[in-house]
Amino acid sequence: MQGNAITRRPEGLGLSAILRDRSYRRSITLITLLLFVPLAVVTALFLSDIGGDIRFARYELWGLSYHNGLRNLLESLERYEPGLRPPVDRGPVEPKPSHVASPSEVEQRIREVDHLDELYGRALQATPTWVDFKQQWSRLSKRDPVADPHGFATEKSRVAAALLTLMLHVGDTSNLILDPRIDSYYLMDLIVLSLPRAIDVTVEARQIAQRVCMAHAAGENEKLQTAKLIGRIEGLTDKMGRSARMVSQHSPRLKPQVDLLIEELTRAMKRFADPLAHLLIQDKLTCSMVEPLIAAGDAVIERDFALYDFASDSLRQLLNDRIGAYERQRRFIVAFAVVVFCMGGGVLVAFVRTLLQRKTAEEALRDSQEQTRLIIDAALDAVVTMDAQGMITGWNDQAQAIFGWERQEALGRRISETIIPLPYRDLHEQGLQRFLATQQGRVLNKRIEIAALHRDGHEFPVELAITPLRMGRIYSFSAFIRDITERRQAEQKVKDS
């Protein structure tokens, strides 16, 4: 074998062998990017959107909880009327609302809101406003309503206004006011904007009625204030009615209860506003005339809080259902992404396995080609290969020895100009063209003896066997050539002897 050895490669190839190949490494990187990066980006975008929706709804729930605490405080504050007594000569004792909140009750409500502020105040940016409110309440709680009823009433109005401002602030910072979903927007409008103001206006009108009762007559200031309050009451009633109708339209399951509550509130408002307007035109009033009016005002406040509580409970359920739906969407997207990632991983594994098989086949082919080359190079005969154009494509060591041409010199030359004597060149070219046209040749697939041409120009006898090879539509030819000069000489000697 002329000292040549065939180097065997391992039967199997690992991933490291694939990754060392730059072209394969690029292919794996490209398929990985195409499979996983778009999926990861789309999944991240979906999860980010859903996460944002969940955070938005949770902020609304926090704001609703905080707002409910403020609602309870508002109820106690509006009923906080300590020490109000009419003068002895003014008739019977001044009418009271059905329930008067004590300072301890208001303080208890404040402690409840303190706890809510610890939980949500920082997130809702409500703590500074809440601290300001407590300072105003501290000033109000120190006032003597008997010694300075006007100052007490003024301070109480300021405290109530501060509380309403805080409720509006919480509705704003917790997204309650900003919610774009139509099924919850009008519930939020009732809770944050309409009902607290309606309650405050009703309480203010009721307080005017109490003052009128104590004075036995309505002054010009009370009449002017009452006219304004009646207009605000009617406007708020219409606004709440529109919001309630929108709630019924977009949340049919809430329609029966909403319609009932808004109908009761509208009737209560009418029973309060109409007599209030009529009463204040009387020249002389007694507490017995005002007591039903104050009771009607208490009924309105009661209906306001009932509607608030129903809207708040409905909104809480709606937000919890919404968050649950978002959570289910998130779980579905994560599960879907995992499945797709697994499928993509399977595709990637199959692709890498295909590359490994291809690499293994290429290595095996190179081994086979190397083995074939070594066999041909070690052959005792010259092996010359030629393409369909008659150009030399293969030239083994024995061909170098027989014809005198180095491999690099012979490759790419026309075979007819390299090893075929001049008298036979035209016959060779004609035979090649005839075979390509008819696939028939007189000297193919048989051994013949013919003269060959050495590089130095001398001719010598050879034994020649030509085999055509076809790959698709392309032909090539392999020639096995043996120098028979010595055999001819030996035969000649035998003849001569």
C-alpha positions in Angstrom: 0.0 0.0 0.0 3.1 2.2 -0.4 3.1 3.0 3.3 -0.3 4.9 3.1 -2.7 4.3 6.0 -6.4 5.1 6.4 -7.2 7.1 9.5 -10.5 5.9 11.0 -12.8 8.5 12.6 -15.1 7.7 15.5 -18.4 6.0 14.5 -20.5 8.7 16.2 -20.1 12.4 16.6 -21.1 14.6 19.6 -22.6 18.0 19.8 -19.2 19.5 20.5 -18.0 18.3 17.1 -21.0 20.0 15.5 -20.4 23.2 17.3 -16.8 23.3 16.2 -18.0 23.5 12.7 -18.7 27.2 11.9 -21.4 26.6 9.3 -23.3 24.2 11.5 -22.9 26.5 14.5 -24.4 29.3 12.4 -27.3 27.1 11.4 -28.1 26.1 15.0 -27.9 29.7 16.1 -30.2 30.8 13.3 -32.8 28.2 13.9 -32.7 28.9 17.7 -33.2 32.6 17.1 -36.0 32.0 14.6 -37.8 29.5 16.9 -37.4 31.0 20.4 -36.7 34.7 20.2 -40.1 35.7 18.5 -42.0 33.4 20.8 -40.2 34.8 23.8 -40.8 38.4 22.7 -44.5 37.8 22.0 -45.0 35.9 25.2 -43.3 38.6 27.2 -45.4 41.3 25.6 -48.6 39.4 26.3 -47.6 38.7 29.9 -46.5 42.3 30.4 -49.9 43.5 29.1 -51.8 41.1 31.3 -49.6 41.9 34.3 -50.3 45.6 33.7 -54.1 44.9 33.6 -53.9 42.9 36.8 -51.9 45.6 38.6 -54.5 48.2 37.3 -57.4 46.1 38.7 -55.6 45.5 42.0 -54.9 49.2 42.5 -58.7 49.7 42.0 -59.4 47.1 44.6 -57.0 48.8 47.0 -58.6 52.1 46.3 -62.1 50.6 46.8 -61.1 49.2 50.2 -59.6 52.6 51.2 -62.7 54.3 49.8 -65.0 52.1 51.8 -63.2 53.0 55.0 -63.6 56.7 54.1 -67.3 56.0 53.4 -67.8 54.6 56.9 -66.0 57.6 58.3 -68.2 60.0 56.2 -71.3 58.4 57.6 -70.1 58.8 61.2 -68.9 62.3 60.5 -72.1 63.5 58.9 -74.0 62.2 62.0 -71.6 63.8 64.4 -73.7 66.5 66.0 -72.9 66.7 69.7 -74.5 69.1 72.1 -77.0 70.7 69.9 -79.8 72.1 72.1 -82.4 74.9 71.3 -82.9 77.7 73.8 -85.5 76.9 76.5 -88.0 79.5 75.1 -87.8 78.2 71.6 -90.3 75.4 71.9 -89.8 71.6 72.1 -86.4 69.9 71.9 -84.8 70.2 68.5 -85.4 67.2 66.3 -82.5 64.7 66.0 -81.5 62.4 63.2 -82.2 58.8 63.8 -78.6 58.2 64.9 -76.1 60.7 66.2 -72.4 59.6 66.0 -70.3 60.1 69.2 -66.7 61.3 69.1 -65.6 57.7 70.0 -67.4 56.3 67.0 -65.7 58.8 64.7 -62.4 58.0 66.4 -63.0 54.3 65.8 -63.6 55.0 62.1 -60.4 57.0 61.9 -58.5 54.1 63.4 -59.9 51.8 60.8 -58.8 54.2 58.0 -55.4 54.4 59.7 -55.0 50.7 59.2 -56.1 51.0 55.6 -53.6 53.8 55.1 -50.8 51.6 56.5 -51.7 49.0 53.8 -52.4 51.2 50.8 -51.7 54.8 51.6 -48.2 54.9 50.2 -49.2 53.1 47.0 -52.3 55.4 46.6 -50.3 58.6 47.6 -53.1 59.2 50.1 -51.1 59.4 53.4 -50.3 63.2 53.3 -53.9 64.1 52.6 -55.1 61.7 55.3 -52.7 63.3 57.9 -54.1 66.7 57.0 -57.6 65.4 57.5 -56.8 64.1 60.9 -55.4 67.4 61.9 -58.6 69.1 60.9 -60.7 66.5 62.7 -58.6 67.2 65.8 -59.5 70.8 65.7 -63.2 70.0 65.2 -63.3 67.6 68.1 -62.0 70.3 70.4 -64.7 72.8 69.5 -67.7 73.4 71.7 -70.8 73.2 69.6 -72.9 74.8 72.4 -70.6 77.8 73.0 -69.8 78.4 69.3 -72.3 76.6 67.1 -71.5 78.7 64.1 -67.7 78.0 64.4 -68.5 74.3 64.9 -70.7 74.1 61.9 -68.1 75.9 59.8 -65.3 73.7 61.0 -67.4 70.6 60.4 -68.1 71.7 56.8 -64.3 72.1 56.3 -63.7 68.6 57.7 -66.4 67.1 55.5 -65.0 68.9 52.4 -61.5 67.6 53.3 -62.9 64.1 53.5 -64.7 64.4 50.2 -61.4 65.7 48.6 -59.6 62.7 50.0 -62.2 60.3 48.6 -61.8 61.9 45.2 -58.0 61.7 45.5 -58.1 58.0 46.3 -60.5 57.4 43.4 -58.0 59.2 41.1 -54.8 57.6 42.3 -56.3 54.1 42.5 -57.5 54.2 38.8 -61.1 54.0 39.9 -61.9 57.2 38.0 -59.7 56.2 35.1 -61.0 52.7 34.5 -61.9 52.5 30.7 -64.1 49.4 31.1 -67.7 50.4 30.5 -69.1 47.7 32.8 -67.4 49.2 35.8 -67.0 52.8 34.9 -70.5 53.9 36.0 -70.3 51.9 39.2 -67.1 53.8 40.0 -68.9 57.1 39.0 -71.6 56.4 41.6 -69.1 55.4 44.3 -66.4 58.1 43.8 -68.2 61.1 42.4 -71.9 61.1 42.8 -72.9 59.5 46.1 -70.4 61.1 48.5 -71.4 64.5 47.2 -75.1 63.7 47.3 -74.7 62.6 50.9 -72.9 65.8 51.8 -75.4 68.0 50.1 -78.3 66.3 51.8 -76.6 66.6 55.2 -76.0 70.3 54.6 -79.7 70.8 53.7 -80.8 68.9 56.7 -78.6 71.1 58.9 -80.2 74.2 57.5 -83.6 72.7 58.4 -82.3 72.2 61.9 -81.2 75.8 62.2 -84.5 77.0 60.8 -86.3 74.9 63.4 -84.2 76.5 66.2 -84.9 80.0 64.8 -88.6 79.4 64.0 -88.0 81.2 60.7 -85.8 81.0 57.6 -83.6 84.0 57.0 -82.6 85.2 53.5 -79.3 83.4 53.8 -80.9 80.1 54.6 -83.4 80.6 51.7 -80.6 81.3 49.3 -78.5 78.3 50.4 -81.5 76.0 50.3 -82.4 77.1 46.8 -78.9 76.2 45.7 -78.9 72.9 47.6 -82.2 71.9 46.0 -80.7 72.5 42.6 -77.7 70.4 43.4 -79.9 67.7 44.9 -82.0 67.5 41.7 -78.8 67.6 39.5 -77.1 64.8 41.4 -80.3 62.8 41.4 -80.5 63.0 37.6 -76.8 62.2 37.3 -77.1 59.1 39.5 -80.2 58.0 37.6 -78.2 58.1 34.3 -75.3 56.2 35.8 -77.7 53.6 37.2 -79.3 53.1 33.8 -75.9 52.6 32.3 -75.0 50.1 35.0 -78.3 48.2 34.3 -77.6 48.3 30.5 -74.1 46.9 30.7 -74.5 44.6 33.7 -77.9 43.0 33.3 -77.5 40.8 36.4 -77.4 44.0 38.5 -80.4 45.6 36.8 -83.2 44.5 39.3 -81.4 45.7 42.4 -80.0 48.9 40.8 -83.4 49.9 39.5 -85.0 49.3 42.9 -82.4 51.2 44.8 -82.3 54.2 42.4 -86.2 54.3 42.4 -86.2 54.3 46.2 -83.5 57.0 46.3 -85.4 59.2 43.7 -88.6 59.0 45.7 -86.8 59.8 48.9 -85.1 62.8 47.3 -88.4 64.1 46.1 -90.0 63.6 49.5 -87.1 65.7 50.9 -86.6 68.4 48.3 -90.2 69.4 47.5 -91.3 70.0 51.2 -87.9 71.7 51.8 -88.6 74.3 49.1 -92.2 74.8 50.3 -91.3 75.0 54.0 -88.8 77.8 53.6 -91.4 80.2 52.1 -93.4 80.0 55.3 -93.3 83.1 57.5 -93.2 81.2 60.8 -92.0 77.7 61.5 -92.2 75.3 64.4 -90.1 72.2 65.0 -93.1 70.1 64.6 -93.3 71.3 61.0 -89.6 70.6 60.4 -89.3 67.2 62.1 -90.8 65.3 59.1 -88.4 67.1 56.8 -85.4 66.1 58.8 -86.6 62.5 58.9 -87.0 62.7 55.1 -83.4 63.9 54.9 -82.2 61.0 57.0 -84.1 58.6 54.7 -82.3 60.1 51.7 -78.9 59.6 53.4 -79.8 56.1 54.3 -80.8 55.4 50.7 -77.5 57.0 49.5 -75.4 54.7 51.7 -77.5 51.7 50.6 -76.8 52.4 47.0 -73.1 53.1 47.7 -72.8 49.7 49.5 -74.5 47.8 46.7 -72.4 49.5 44.1 -69.2 48.9 46.1 -70.0 45.2 46.6 -70.9 44.8 42.9 -67.7 46.6 41.9 -65.5 44.5 44.1 -67.0 41.3 42.7 -66.6 42.6 39.2 -62.9 43.5 39.8 -62.2 40.1 41.5 -63.8 38.3 38.5 -61.7 40.5 36.2 -58.5 39.7 38.0 -59.5 36.0 38.0 -60.0 36.1 34.2 -56.6 37.9 33.7 -55.0 35.2 35.9 -56.5 32.5 33.8 -55.3 34.2 30.6 -51.8 34.4 32.1 -51.8 30.8 33.0 -53.0 29.8 29.6 -50.4 31.9 27.9 -47.6 30.5 30.1 -48.9 26.9 29.4 -49.2 27.6 25.7 -45.7 29.2 25.7 -44.3 26.1 27.5 -45.9 23.8 25.0 -44.6 25.8 22.1 -41.2 26.0 23.7 -41.2 22.3 24.1 -42.2 21.8 20.5 -39.6 24.2 19.4 -37.1 22.4 21.5 -38.1 19.2 19.8 -37.7 20.8 16.5 -34.3 22.0 17.5 -33.3 18.6 18.8 -34.5 17.0 15.6 -32.6 19.6 13.6 -29.4 19.0 15.6 -29.9 15.3 15.3 -30.2 15.8 11.5 -27.0 17.8 11.5 -25.3 15.1 13.5 -26.5 12.5 11.0 -25.4 14.7 8.1 -22.0 15.4 9.8 -21.6 11.6 10.4 -22.5 10.9 6.8 -20.1 13.5 5.5 -17.3 12.1 7.7 -18.2 8.6 6.4 -18.2 9.9 2.8 -14.8 11.6 3.4 -13.5 8.4 4.9 -14.8 6.4 2.0 -13.4 8.9 -0.5 -10.1 8.9 1.3 -10.1 5.1 1.4 -10.9 5.0 -2.3 -8.1 7.5 -3.0 -5.6 5.5 -1.1 -6.6 2.3 -2.9 -6.3 4.0 -6.2 -3.0 5.6 -5.3 -1.7 2.2 -4.2 -3.0 0.4 -7.3 -0.3 -1.1 -9.6 -2.3 0.2 -12.6 -2.6 3.8 -13.6 -6.1 5.1 -12.8 -7.2 8.2 -14.8 -10.6 9.8 -14.6 -12.1 12.1 -17.2 -15.3 14.2 -17.4 -17.7 14.3 -20.4 -15.6 17.2 -21.9 -12.5 15.0 -22.0 -10.8 16.9 -19.2 -8.7 14.9 -16.7 -10.3 14.9 -13.2 -8.3 12.1 -11.5 -4.6 11.0 -11.7 -3.1 8.5 -9.3 0.5 7.9 -8.4 1.0 5.1 -10.9 -0.3 7.4 -13.6 2.5 9.8 -12.6 5.0 7.0 -12.9 3.8 5.7 -16.2 3.1 8.9 -18.1 5.6 11.3 -16.4 3.1 14.0 -15.6 2.7 15.2 -12.0 -0.8 15.1 -10.6 -1.2 18.9 -10.5 0.1 19.2 -14.0 -2.3 16.6 -15.4 -5.5 17.7 -13.7 -7.5 19.9 -15.9 -5.7 19.0 -19.1 -7.5 17.4 -22.1 -6.8 13.7 -21.9 -6.4 13.5 -25.7 -3.5 16.0 -25.6 -1.8 14.3 -22.6 -1.6 10.5 -23.1 -3.1 9.8 -26.5 -0.7 9.7 -29.5 -1.5 12.2 -32.3 -2.9 9.6 -34.8 -5.6 8.4 -32.4 -6.8 11.8 -31.0 -9.5 12.4 -33.6 -10.7 8.9 -33.1 -10.9 9.4 -29.4 -12.8 12.7 -29.7 -15.3 11.1 -32.2 -15.8 8.1 -30.0 -16.5 10.3 -26.9 -19.1 12.4 -28.8 -20.7 9.3 -30.2 -21.0 7.8 -26.7 -22.5 10.9 -25.3 -25.1 10.9 -28.1 -25.9 7.2 -28.2 -24.5 5.7 -25.0 -22.6 3.2 -27.1 -18.8 2.8 -27.4 -16.6 0.2 -29.1 -13.8 0.3 -26.6 -15.8 0.6 -23.4 -16.0 -2.0 -20.7 -13.4 -4.2 -22.3 -9.6 -4.6 -22.2 -7.7 -3.4 -25.2 -4.0 -3.0 -26.1 -3.1 0.4 -27.5 -0.2 2.8 -27.8 0.0 5.6 -25.2 2.0 8.8 -25.1 4.6 9.6 -22.5 5.3 13.2 -21.4 8.7 13.1 -23.1 6.9 12.3 -26.4 7.7 8.6 -26.8 5.0 6.1 -27.3 4.7 2.8 -25.4 2.2 0.0 -25.3 -0.5 -0.1 -22.6 -3.4 -2.3 -21.7 -6.5 -0.1 -21.3 -10.0 -0.7 -19.8 -12.5 2.2 -19.8 -15.6 2.2 -17.7 -18.3 4.9 -18.1 -20.0 6.2 -14.9 -23.3 8.1 -14.8 -24.5 10.4 -12.0 -27.9 11.8 -12.9 -27.4 13.2 -16.5 -23.7 13.6 -16.1 -21.1 11.1 -17.4 -17.6 10.5 -16.3 -15.1 7.9 -17.3 -12.5 5.9 -15.4 -9.5 4.4 -17.3 -7.4 1.6 -15.9 -4.1 1.6 -17.7 -1.2 -0.9 -17.4 2.2 -0.4 -19.0 2.9 -3.6 -20.9 6.2 -2.6 -22.4 8.1 -5.3 -20.5 5.5 -7.9 -21.4 5.8 -7.0 -25.1 9.6 -7.2 -24.9 9.4 -10.6 -23.2 7.0 -11.8 -25.9 9.3 -10.5 -28.6 12.3 -12.3 -27.1 10.3 -15.5 -27.1 9.4 -15.0 -30.7 13.0 -14.2 -31.6 14.4 -17.2 -29.9 
